[in-house]
Amino acid sequence: DDNLNSIRKRFATYVKETMPIINSFENEGKCWKINAGESVESVYTEVRKIIVNDVLKLPKVLFVLGGPGAGKGTQCANIVRDHNFEQLSAGDLLRAERKNPNS
């Protein structure tokens, strides 16, 4: 599944389907962007600042979005560990539902 063509297709789908949602939330001041190209520790330092300074003051639903391999799972694990959030992975939920013969 992680060959070059699959990755290109997944990224194109991400850009087409997810970016309009991100742009909408950004226009409403409900989206924060973080450079995921830094070290895991540096990225989480920025994530933690946003959570403490902004997110904890809002209703408690947080979406972590990013392209394939961006580190969403790693950062979610840190958020769960440090801020007592529950994590629901849309991808995991959809894959489980797809495997369900009664679905």
HELIX and SHEET records of a PDB file:
HELIX    1   1 LEU A    4  THR A   13  1                                  10    
HELIX    2   2 TYR A   14  THR A   18  3                                   5    
HELIX    3   3 MET A   19  ASN A   27  1                                   9    
HELIX    4   4 VAL A   40  ASN A   53  1                                  14    
HELIX    5   5 VAL A   55  LYS A   57  5                                   3    
HELIX    6   6 LYS A   72  HIS A   83  1                                  12    
HELIX    7   7 ALA A   90  LYS A   99  1                                  10    
END                                                                             
